[in-house]
Structure formats: C-alpha cells, structure tokens
Amino acid sequence: MNAQTTTSTELDDALRQQFGTAAHTTPLAEGQHMGVRVHGIDLTQPLSVAQAELLVRLLDHYSIMSFPNQGNTNDFRLRYLERLANHFGAPIP
C-alpha cells in the first residue's frame, strides 16, 4: 500500500489484520483528517515488523496519533513509549 493512495478504510482494515478485530481508529476531532486515536492496541507488547510498519504508515497518513486506554501511569512505563518511538527512527535535532 502506498501512503499517497491509501485510504482510511484500507488502513483500518490493515489495523484489524495486524492487531485483531478490536483495533480501529477514530478521529481526534470530528470532520478533521489530521489526527487519529488508535484503539485496541496494547503497547506493552512488542510490535512485529509488520505492525511497526503499519503504525509508521498511520502516522504518515494522519500526522498525529493517540493511543488511549494504555493503563494507568503506574502500569504504563516510559520504556513502552521508548520502544514504540524507536520504530519511528532517530529524532532529528
């Protein structure tokens, strides 16, 4: 799938294929294309290569992603965010 020709529906279908039937997206703001909430993904679990590539495509398509319901602050640790961020490449100063 090319990011330029990928539709939101195709991305949601791919999300369900990679993460299961509970995975889906909702817009951050009604009527807006930029920004999406990604539901049904447990970021405490390591991502496969295909899952990581899909999340990169989602970020490319929507520019902003939010992952709600990742547990309370005691359960969701910085190491999970760092592991997720590593899939997106090194930060640019």
CYANA upper distance limits for C-alpha pairs under 8 A (distance plus 0.5 A):
  1 MET  CA      5 THR  CA      7.84
  1 MET  CA      6 THR  CA      6.64
  2 ASN  CA      6 THR  CA      6.33
  3 ALA  CA     57 ARG  CA      6.95
  3 ALA  CA     60 ASP  CA      7.56
  3 ALA  CA     61 HIS  CA      6.94
  4 GLN  CA     61 HIS  CA      8.47
  6 THR  CA     10 GLU  CA      6.81
  6 THR  CA     11 LEU  CA      7.46
  7 THR  CA     11 LEU  CA      6.86
  8 SER  CA     12 ASP  CA      6.68
  9 THR  CA     13 ASP  CA      6.66
 10 GLU  CA     14 ALA  CA      6.66
 11 LEU  CA     15 LEU  CA      6.54
 11 LEU  CA     54 LEU  CA      8.49
 11 LEU  CA     58 LEU  CA      7.57
 12 ASP  CA     16 ARG  CA      6.81
 12 ASP  CA     23 ALA  CA      8.29
 12 ASP  CA     24 HIS  CA      6.23
 12 ASP  CA     25 THR  CA      7.11
 13 ASP  CA     17 GLN  CA      6.82
 14 ALA  CA     18 GLN  CA      6.68
 14 ALA  CA     54 LEU  CA      8.03
 15 LEU  CA     19 PHE  CA      6.35
 15 LEU  CA     20 GLY  CA      7.93
 15 LEU  CA     23 ALA  CA      6.57
 15 LEU  CA     24 HIS  CA      7.08
 15 LEU  CA     54 LEU  CA      7.79
 16 ARG  CA     20 GLY  CA      5.16
 16 ARG  CA     21 THR  CA      5.47
 16 ARG  CA     22 ALA  CA      7.45
 16 ARG  CA     23 ALA  CA      5.72
 16 ARG  CA     24 HIS  CA      7.27
 17 GLN  CA     21 THR  CA      7.92
 18 GLN  CA     50 ALA  CA      7.88
 18 GLN  CA     51 GLN  CA      6.43
 19 PHE  CA     23 ALA  CA      6.45
 19 PHE  CA     40 GLY  CA      7.94
 19 PHE  CA     41 ILE  CA      7.02
 19 PHE  CA     51 GLN  CA      8.04
 20 GLY  CA     40 GLY  CA      8.33
 22 ALA  CA     39 HIS  CA      7.86
 22 ALA  CA     40 GLY  CA      5.54
 23 ALA  CA     38 VAL  CA      7.70
 23 ALA  CA     39 HIS  CA      5.84
 23 ALA  CA     40 GLY  CA      4.58
 23 ALA  CA     41 ILE  CA      6.71
 24 HIS  CA     38 VAL  CA      6.47
 24 HIS  CA     39 HIS  CA      5.81
 24 HIS  CA     40 GLY  CA      7.07
 25 THR  CA     36 VAL  CA      6.70
 25 THR  CA     37 ARG  CA      5.90
 25 THR  CA     38 VAL  CA      5.14
 25 THR  CA     39 HIS  CA      6.42
 26 THR  CA     36 VAL  CA      6.09
 26 THR  CA     37 ARG  CA      5.69
 26 THR  CA     38 VAL  CA      7.32
 26 THR  CA     39 HIS  CA      8.38
 27 PRO  CA     31 GLY  CA      8.31
 27 PRO  CA     32 GLN  CA      7.34
 27 PRO  CA     33 HIS  CA      7.71
 27 PRO  CA     34 MET  CA      8.29
 27 PRO  CA     35 GLY  CA      6.58
 27 PRO  CA     36 VAL  CA      4.93
 27 PRO  CA     37 ARG  CA      6.56
 28 LEU  CA     32 GLN  CA      7.97
 28 LEU  CA     34 MET  CA      8.23
 28 LEU  CA     35 GLY  CA      5.78
 28 LEU  CA     36 VAL  CA      5.47
 28 LEU  CA     37 ARG  CA      6.53
 29 ALA  CA     35 GLY  CA      8.03
 33 HIS  CA     62 TYR  CA      7.22
 34 MET  CA     62 TYR  CA      5.44
 34 MET  CA     63 SER  CA      6.60
 34 MET  CA     64 ILE  CA      7.08
 35 GLY  CA     62 TYR  CA      5.59
 35 GLY  CA     63 SER  CA      6.55
 35 GLY  CA     64 ILE  CA      4.85
 35 GLY  CA     65 MET  CA      6.22
 35 GLY  CA     66 SER  CA      8.36
 36 VAL  CA     62 TYR  CA      6.92
 36 VAL  CA     64 ILE  CA      6.80
 36 VAL  CA     65 MET  CA      5.57
 36 VAL  CA     66 SER  CA      6.81
 37 ARG  CA     65 MET  CA      6.23
 37 ARG  CA     66 SER  CA      5.10
 37 ARG  CA     67 PHE  CA      6.31
 37 ARG  CA     68 PRO  CA      7.40
 38 VAL  CA     65 MET  CA      7.32
 38 VAL  CA     66 SER  CA      6.54
 38 VAL  CA     67 PHE  CA      5.66
 38 VAL  CA     68 PRO  CA      7.61
 39 HIS  CA     67 PHE  CA      6.85
 39 HIS  CA     68 PRO  CA      7.02
 39 HIS  CA     69 ASN  CA      8.27
 41 ILE  CA     67 PHE  CA      8.10
 42 ASP  CA     70 GLN  CA      7.13
 43 LEU  CA     47 LEU  CA      8.39
 43 LEU  CA     70 GLN  CA      7.50
 43 LEU  CA     80 TYR  CA      6.93
 43 LEU  CA     81 LEU  CA      8.36
 43 LEU  CA     84 LEU  CA      7.92
 44 THR  CA     76 PHE  CA      7.71
 44 THR  CA     80 TYR  CA      6.23
 46 PRO  CA     83 ARG  CA      8.42
 47 LEU  CA     51 GLN  CA      6.18
 47 LEU  CA     52 ALA  CA      6.35
 48 SER  CA     52 ALA  CA      6.68
 49 VAL  CA     53 GLU  CA      6.63
 50 ALA  CA     54 LEU  CA      6.69
 51 GLN  CA     55 LEU  CA      6.84
 52 ALA  CA     56 VAL  CA      6.80
 52 ALA  CA     87 HIS  CA      6.66
 53 GLU  CA     57 ARG  CA      6.79
 53 GLU  CA     87 HIS  CA      8.47
 54 LEU  CA     58 LEU  CA      6.67
 55 LEU  CA     59 LEU  CA      6.69
 56 VAL  CA     60 ASP  CA      6.68
 56 VAL  CA     87 HIS  CA      8.14
 56 VAL  CA     88 PHE  CA      6.96
 57 ARG  CA     61 HIS  CA      6.60
 58 LEU  CA     62 TYR  CA      6.48
 58 LEU  CA     63 SER  CA      8.25
 58 LEU  CA     65 MET  CA      8.34
 59 LEU  CA     63 SER  CA      5.43
 59 LEU  CA     64 ILE  CA      6.58
 59 LEU  CA     65 MET  CA      6.86
 70 GLN  CA     76 PHE  CA      6.94
 71 GLY  CA     75 ASP  CA      6.34
 71 GLY  CA     76 PHE  CA      6.30
 72 ASN  CA     76 PHE  CA      6.69
 73 THR  CA     77 ARG  CA      7.41
 76 PHE  CA     80 TYR  CA      7.47
 77 ARG  CA     81 LEU  CA      7.70
 78 LEU  CA     82 GLU  CA      6.70
 79 ARG  CA     83 ARG  CA      6.55
 80 TYR  CA     84 LEU  CA      6.71
 81 LEU  CA     85 ALA  CA      6.53
 82 GLU  CA     86 ASN  CA      6.68
 83 ARG  CA     87 HIS  CA      7.66
 84 LEU  CA     88 PHE  CA      8.03
 85 ALA  CA     89 GLY  CA      7.67
 86 ASN  CA     90 ALA  CA      7.45
